[in-house]
Amino acid sequence: MSFEVDLTNLPPLTEAQKAELAALDALPDEAIDTSDIPPLTEEFWSEAVRGKYYRPTKTATTVRIDSDVLAWLRRQGPGYQTRLNAILRREMLAALKKG
């Protein structure tokens, strides 16, 4: 059995749920029992990969691109939209690094 949840349209929290969340929020960190959580060793972090399972959502949109740019992308073979997205992502990440 599987269920689908629409994360954009979640049901409102009940008063009991709100009270439980408020009680948890009021707990100091020292009062939280973390004994069942294994420690994260240096070995764990040395093999960690950022974003290994991250898959960004895709949005269909209409954009106006210069004809010569689109022709250049298409001449490189199938997957021009993926290449265009990669170029835009590279530029976005570079701009974010600059701050």
N, C-alpha and C positions, 0 to 999 in steps of 0.2 A: 504494500500500500504506500502511496506517495501523496504528498500534499504540496500545493503551490501557495506561496504567500506573496501577496502584492505589497511590497515594501513601501510603495507610495501611497497606500490607502490602508494603513493599519487601524484596527479598532482602538477606541480610546481605552486608557487604563481604568480599571475599577478603583474605587476608593481603597479597597484592601491592598491592591497592587501598589498604589501610590504610597500607602503607609509603610509597606514592606520595603520599598525602595528608599524612603526617607530614613527608616531605621538602619538600613545597611549603609547609607551615606553618612550617618552620624557615627558609625563605628570608627574608632581610631585604627590605623594600620596594624598596630601591635596586637589588637584584639582579633585579628583575622587569622584563622588556623590555616597555615600553608604547608603543614607537615606532609600532606599527600602529594605535593608537587615536587618532582625530582629537581635537584639543582642543575642549573645550566652551566656546564663546564667550559673551559677554554676550548676543548676539543669540539664541543657542540658548535660554538661560535666560529671556529676555524673552517667548518664545513657548511656554514649557513649560506643561503643564497637569497638575496633580497628579491621579493616579488616573484618567486618561483611559480606560484599558482595564480598570480594576478592576471586577469583578463579584463581589460577595460571594456565598458559597454560601447556599442556602436550606435551612432545616430545617423539616420539618412537625412541628407540635406542637399540643397542646390547651391552651387557656388559658380561664380563666373571666373574662368581661368583663361588666360591668353591662349589663343589657338596654337601658337608655336610651342608653348610649354606643354600643352596637352598632347600635341603630335609627338614631341620628344619623349614624353612618358610612354605613350602607346608604342612607339618604335622599339622600345626595349623589350617588348613581348607581353604576354599575359601578366596580369597582376599590377597594372598601372595604378589602380586605386590604393593598393597596399603600399606601393612605393611612394605615392604622394603622401599617404598618412605617415610613413616613416620619416620622410623629409620634414614634414610639419612637426612631428614629435621631436626630432633632433633639434630643430630650431627652438621649440618651446622649452626643452630642457636646458639648452644653452642660455636662453634668456632668463630662466628661473635661477640658474647658477650665478648670473651676473647681479641678480637682486633687483 
